[in-house]
């Protein structure tokens, strides 16, 4: 039976102290080049691997970041995770991805896992039902920085990185006003989420600001299936609807299925605009006009904030990335 190769075993075989072997493996300047070569050659022959668990216990943190999202089957989160992993790897960190399934209890279990594994930090997009963030704040107190992103708590004293939700919704409304759309089916997400509340208020206020006489048919949805059902019903009941606004990609998928099911032509029969990561709108013809919310850009900002926290930054910030309108020809 093979035995684990430890620092002590390397030290005994080379007749060196454990501390000398450890420093040689880390290229410490106090260790001679010859000694470094001997230590590294033996370590390579014996397939020596550092005991990361022991290192975590000694340093009280790992080289891993936790990432908690409601679900990874989402273009925005996939773009966020991909970008984050790229940056983390350059600094010697890796990611542990966890899904909450939009369930606060599973989310809490994941938070406990981060604490038990002494993760270096945590990135989290909270569930639609998360109200109490006390357990997240306790991690911060234990020197495990927490960066909330995308779906963030209303609580102010925490680090938050998100899309400029209000501005994105305003830009979508302005595009509809510019095209003189009069009867707009407006599909928003979970009404309990702060992201939905901000987008709804800004969307509505934009029409008031420009004095538009548009009629807004407001609905909240929780899934693509629900968006499909609402859109189908409303388009059959109200032939005057001339545009659809979708708050996110999930809603857009359901709305577009309804439009295609009813055989409506875009933009001749009906216009459509969404707030989107940008992948889903490109799957249709004509492509869907959308207000960009970039998971890639958000990850860059979130990682920079995490590095600042690890470097000792003790104050909290709420950072936002700007959006742009991408014209796909659907209005």
C-alpha positions as CSV (number, residue, x, y, z in Angstrom):
1,X,0.0,0.0,0.0
2,X,1.4,3.4,-1.0
3,X,1.9,5.9,1.8
4,X,1.4,9.7,1.6
5,X,4.5,11.7,0.7
6,X,4.9,14.4,3.4
7,X,7.4,17.2,4.0
8,X,8.8,15.1,6.8
9,X,9.5,12.2,4.5
10,X,11.2,14.5,2.0
11,X,13.3,16.0,4.8
12,X,14.3,12.6,6.1
13,X,15.4,11.3,2.7
14,X,17.5,14.4,2.0
15,X,18.8,14.8,5.6
16,X,17.3,18.3,5.8
17,X,15.0,20.0,8.2
18,X,11.3,20.2,7.4
19,X,11.5,24.0,7.4
20,X,14.3,23.9,4.9
21,X,12.4,21.6,2.5
22,X,9.3,23.8,2.9
23,X,11.2,27.0,2.0
24,X,13.0,25.3,-0.9
25,X,9.7,24.3,-2.4
26,X,8.6,28.0,-2.1
27,X,11.8,29.3,-3.7
28,X,12.8,31.2,-0.5
29,X,15.8,33.4,-1.2
30,X,17.6,32.0,1.9
31,X,17.8,28.5,0.4
32,X,20.7,27.7,-2.0
33,X,20.0,26.9,-5.6
34,X,21.5,23.4,-5.3
35,X,19.2,22.6,-2.3
36,X,16.2,23.9,-4.2
37,X,17.0,21.7,-7.1
38,X,17.5,18.5,-5.0
39,X,14.2,19.1,-3.1
40,X,12.2,19.8,-6.2
41,X,13.6,16.9,-8.1
42,X,12.7,14.5,-5.2
43,X,9.3,16.0,-4.8
44,X,8.6,15.5,-8.5
45,X,9.8,11.9,-8.5
46,X,7.6,11.1,-5.5
47,X,4.6,13.1,-6.8
48,X,4.6,15.2,-3.6
49,X,1.4,17.3,-3.3
50,X,1.0,19.9,-0.5
51,X,-1.7,19.0,2.1
52,X,-4.2,21.8,1.3
53,X,-6.4,20.8,4.3
54,X,-3.4,21.3,6.7
55,X,-2.5,24.6,5.0
56,X,-6.1,25.8,5.4
57,X,-6.0,24.9,9.1
58,X,-2.7,26.7,9.6
59,X,-3.5,29.8,7.6
60,X,-7.2,29.8,8.5
61,X,-8.2,30.2,4.8
62,X,-8.0,28.4,1.5
63,X,-7.2,29.4,-2.0
64,X,-10.8,28.8,-3.1
65,X,-13.7,31.2,-3.6
66,X,-17.2,30.1,-3.1
67,X,-19.8,31.2,-5.6
68,X,-23.5,30.7,-4.8
69,X,-26.2,31.3,-7.5
70,X,-29.9,30.3,-7.7
71,X,-29.0,28.1,-10.7
72,X,-26.2,27.7,-13.3
73,X,-28.6,27.1,-16.2
74,X,-28.6,30.8,-16.9
75,X,-26.6,32.7,-19.5
76,X,-25.9,35.6,-17.2
77,X,-24.5,33.4,-14.4
78,X,-22.5,31.3,-16.8
79,X,-20.9,34.4,-18.2
80,X,-20.2,35.7,-14.7
81,X,-18.7,32.4,-13.5
82,X,-16.5,32.0,-16.6
83,X,-15.1,35.5,-16.3
84,X,-14.6,35.2,-12.5
85,X,-12.8,31.8,-12.9
86,X,-10.4,33.4,-15.5
87,X,-9.5,36.2,-13.1
88,X,-9.3,34.0,-10.0
89,X,-6.9,31.5,-11.8
90,X,-4.5,34.3,-12.6
91,X,-4.2,35.0,-8.8
92,X,-3.8,31.3,-7.8
93,X,-7.4,30.8,-6.7
94,X,-10.1,28.3,-7.8
95,X,-13.9,28.4,-7.6
96,X,-16.4,26.2,-5.8
97,X,-19.7,26.6,-7.6
98,X,-22.9,26.0,-5.5
99,X,-26.6,26.2,-6.5
100,X,-29.2,27.3,-4.1
101,X,-32.1,26.3,-6.3
102,X,-33.7,29.6,-5.2
103,X,-34.2,28.0,-1.8
104,X,-33.0,29.9,1.3
105,X,-32.4,26.7,3.3
106,X,-30.1,25.3,0.6
107,X,-28.4,28.7,0.4
108,X,-27.8,28.6,4.2
109,X,-26.2,25.1,3.9
110,X,-23.9,26.4,1.2
111,X,-22.9,29.3,3.4
112,X,-22.0,26.9,6.2
113,X,-20.0,24.9,3.7
114,X,-18.0,28.0,2.9
115,X,-17.3,28.6,6.5
116,X,-16.3,25.0,7.2
117,X,-13.9,24.9,4.3
118,X,-12.3,28.2,5.3
119,X,-12.9,29.7,1.8
120,X,-11.0,32.9,1.0
121,X,-14.1,34.7,0.1
122,X,-17.7,34.3,-1.2
123,X,-19.6,35.7,-4.2
124,X,-23.4,35.3,-3.9
125,X,-26.5,36.1,-5.8
126,X,-29.3,35.6,-3.2
127,X,-32.5,33.8,-3.6
128,X,-35.8,35.6,-4.2
129,X,-36.9,34.5,-0.7
130,X,-33.8,35.5,1.2
131,X,-34.6,38.1,3.8
132,X,-32.1,37.6,6.6
133,X,-28.5,38.1,5.6
134,X,-27.1,37.7,9.1
135,X,-25.2,34.5,8.3
136,X,-23.5,36.3,5.4
137,X,-22.4,39.2,7.6
138,X,-21.0,36.7,10.1
139,X,-18.7,35.4,7.4
140,X,-17.4,38.9,6.8
141,X,-16.7,39.2,10.5
142,X,-14.7,36.0,10.4
143,X,-12.5,37.5,7.6
144,X,-14.3,35.8,4.8
145,X,-15.3,38.7,2.5
146,X,-18.7,38.5,0.9
147,X,-19.5,40.2,-2.4
148,X,-23.2,40.2,-3.3
149,X,-23.9,40.4,-7.0
150,X,-26.9,40.7,-9.4
151,X,-29.6,39.8,-6.9
152,X,-28.5,41.7,-3.9
153,X,-30.0,42.4,-0.4
154,X,-31.7,45.7,0.3
155,X,-29.5,46.0,3.4
156,X,-27.1,48.8,2.8
157,X,-24.0,47.9,4.9
158,X,-22.5,45.2,2.6
159,X,-20.5,45.0,-0.6
160,X,-22.8,44.9,-3.6
161,X,-22.0,44.7,-7.3
162,X,-24.8,44.9,-9.7
163,X,-26.1,46.1,-13.0
164,X,-27.5,49.7,-13.1
165,X,-31.0,48.2,-12.9
166,X,-32.8,51.5,-12.9
167,X,-30.9,52.9,-15.8
168,X,-31.4,49.7,-17.8
169,X,-35.1,49.8,-17.4
170,X,-35.2,53.5,-18.3
171,X,-33.3,52.8,-21.5
172,X,-35.7,50.1,-22.5
173,X,-38.7,52.4,-21.8
174,X,-37.0,55.2,-23.8
175,X,-36.6,52.9,-26.8
176,X,-40.3,52.0,-26.7
177,X,-41.3,55.7,-26.4
178,X,-39.1,56.5,-29.4
179,X,-40.9,53.9,-31.5
180,X,-44.2,55.4,-30.3
181,X,-45.5,52.1,-28.9
182,X,-48.9,52.6,-27.3
183,X,-50.0,49.3,-25.7
184,X,-47.1,47.5,-24.1
185,X,-47.3,44.1,-22.4
186,X,-44.7,44.6,-19.6
187,X,-43.4,41.4,-18.1
188,X,-41.4,41.7,-14.9
189,X,-39.9,39.1,-12.5
190,X,-40.6,38.2,-8.9
191,X,-42.2,41.2,-7.3
192,X,-40.4,40.5,-4.0
193,X,-36.9,41.0,-5.5
194,X,-35.3,44.4,-5.2
195,X,-34.0,44.1,-8.8
196,X,-37.6,43.8,-10.0
197,X,-38.8,46.7,-7.9
198,X,-36.1,49.0,-9.2
199,X,-36.6,48.1,-12.8
200,X,-40.4,48.4,-12.5
201,X,-40.3,51.8,-10.9
202,X,-37.8,53.2,-13.4
203,X,-39.6,51.7,-16.3
204,X,-42.9,53.3,-15.2
205,X,-41.4,56.7,-14.4
206,X,-39.7,56.9,-17.8
207,X,-43.1,57.0,-19.5
208,X,-44.4,59.7,-17.1
209,X,-41.2,61.7,-17.7
210,X,-41.7,61.8,-21.4
211,X,-45.4,62.3,-21.2
212,X,-46.1,59.2,-23.3
213,X,-49.7,58.2,-23.5
214,X,-48.8,54.5,-23.6
215,X,-50.9,51.9,-21.9
216,X,-48.7,49.6,-19.7
217,X,-50.1,46.1,-19.1
218,X,-48.0,45.0,-16.1
219,X,-47.5,41.4,-15.0
220,X,-45.1,39.6,-12.7
221,X,-43.8,36.1,-13.7
222,X,-41.6,33.5,-12.1
223,X,-40.6,31.3,-15.0
224,X,-40.5,31.0,-18.8
225,X,-43.6,28.8,-18.7
226,X,-45.6,31.4,-16.8
227,X,-44.4,34.1,-19.2
228,X,-45.6,31.9,-22.1
229,X,-49.0,31.5,-20.5
230,X,-49.4,35.2,-19.7
231,X,-48.2,36.4,-23.1
232,X,-50.4,34.0,-25.0
233,X,-53.5,34.9,-23.0
234,X,-52.9,38.7,-23.3
235,X,-52.2,38.6,-27.0
236,X,-55.4,36.7,-27.6
237,X,-57.5,39.0,-25.4
238,X,-56.0,42.3,-26.5
239,X,-55.3,42.7,-30.2
240,X,-54.1,46.3,-29.5
241,X,-50.9,45.2,-27.9
242,X,-48.1,46.5,-30.2
243,X,-45.0,45.7,-28.1
244,X,-43.7,43.4,-25.3
245,X,-41.1,44.3,-22.7
246,X,-39.3,41.4,-21.0
247,X,-37.3,42.1,-17.8
248,X,-34.9,39.2,-18.3
249,X,-33.8,36.4,-20.6
250,X,-36.0,33.8,-18.9
251,X,-39.1,35.9,-19.5
252,X,-38.0,36.6,-23.1
253,X,-37.9,32.9,-23.9
254,X,-41.5,32.4,-22.8
255,X,-42.7,35.5,-24.5
256,X,-41.1,34.6,-27.8
257,X,-42.5,31.2,-27.7
258,X,-46.0,32.7,-27.4
259,X,-45.3,35.1,-30.3
260,X,-44.1,32.3,-32.5
261,X,-47.0,30.1,-31.5
262,X,-49.5,32.7,-32.5
263,X,-47.7,33.3,-35.8
264,X,-47.0,37.0,-35.2
265,X,-44.4,38.7,-37.3
266,X,-41.6,40.8,-35.6
267,X,-41.6,43.8,-35.8
268,X,-44.5,44.1,-38.3
269,X,-47.2,42.7,-36.0
270,X,-45.5,43.3,-32.7
271,X,-42.3,44.8,-31.3
272,X,-40.2,43.3,-28.5
273,X,-37.4,44.5,-26.3
274,X,-35.7,42.8,-23.3
275,X,-33.1,43.4,-20.7
276,X,-30.6,40.6,-21.4
277,X,-27.1,39.2,-21.2
278,X,-27.1,39.2,-25.0
279,X,-27.0,35.5,-26.0
280,X,-30.7,34.7,-26.2
281,X,-31.7,37.7,-28.3
282,X,-29.2,36.6,-31.0
283,X,-31.0,33.2,-31.4
284,X,-34.0,34.8,-33.1
285,X,-34.6,36.4,-36.5
286,X,-34.8,39.3,-36.5
287,X,-32.5,39.5,-33.5
288,X,-34.2,40.9,-30.4
289,X,-33.3,44.5,-29.4
290,X,-32.0,44.4,-25.9
291,X,-30.5,46.5,-23.1
292,X,-27.2,44.7,-22.2
293,X,-26.6,43.5,-18.7
294,X,-23.1,41.8,-18.9
295,X,-22.3,39.0,-16.5
296,X,-18.7,39.1,-17.9
297,X,-18.3,42.8,-17.0
298,X,-20.0,42.3,-13.6
299,X,-17.5,39.5,-12.7
300,X,-14.6,41.8,-13.5
301,X,-15.9,44.4,-11.1
302,X,-16.8,41.9,-8.4
303,X,-13.4,40.3,-8.5
304,X,-11.6,43.6,-8.2
305,X,-13.7,44.4,-5.2
306,X,-12.9,41.0,-3.6
307,X,-9.2,41.7,-4.1
308,X,-9.6,45.0,-2.3
309,X,-11.3,43.3,0.6
310,X,-8.6,40.7,0.8
311,X,-6.0,43.5,0.8
312,X,-7.7,45.0,3.9
313,X,-10.4,47.3,2.6
314,X,-12.8,47.6,5.5
315,X,-15.5,49.9,4.1
316,X,-18.4,48.7,2.0
317,X,-19.4,49.7,-1.5
318,X,-22.3,49.4,-3.9
319,X,-20.9,49.3,-7.4
320,X,-22.8,49.3,-10.7
321,X,-22.0,48.6,-14.3
322,X,-23.6,50.7,-17.1
323,X,-25.8,49.2,-19.8
324,X,-26.1,49.9,-23.5
325,X,-28.9,49.4,-26.0
326,X,-28.2,46.8,-28.7
327,X,-30.5,47.2,-31.7
328,X,-31.5,43.8,-33.1
329,X,-34.4,45.0,-35.4
330,X,-37.3,43.7,-33.2
331,X,-38.8,47.2,-32.6
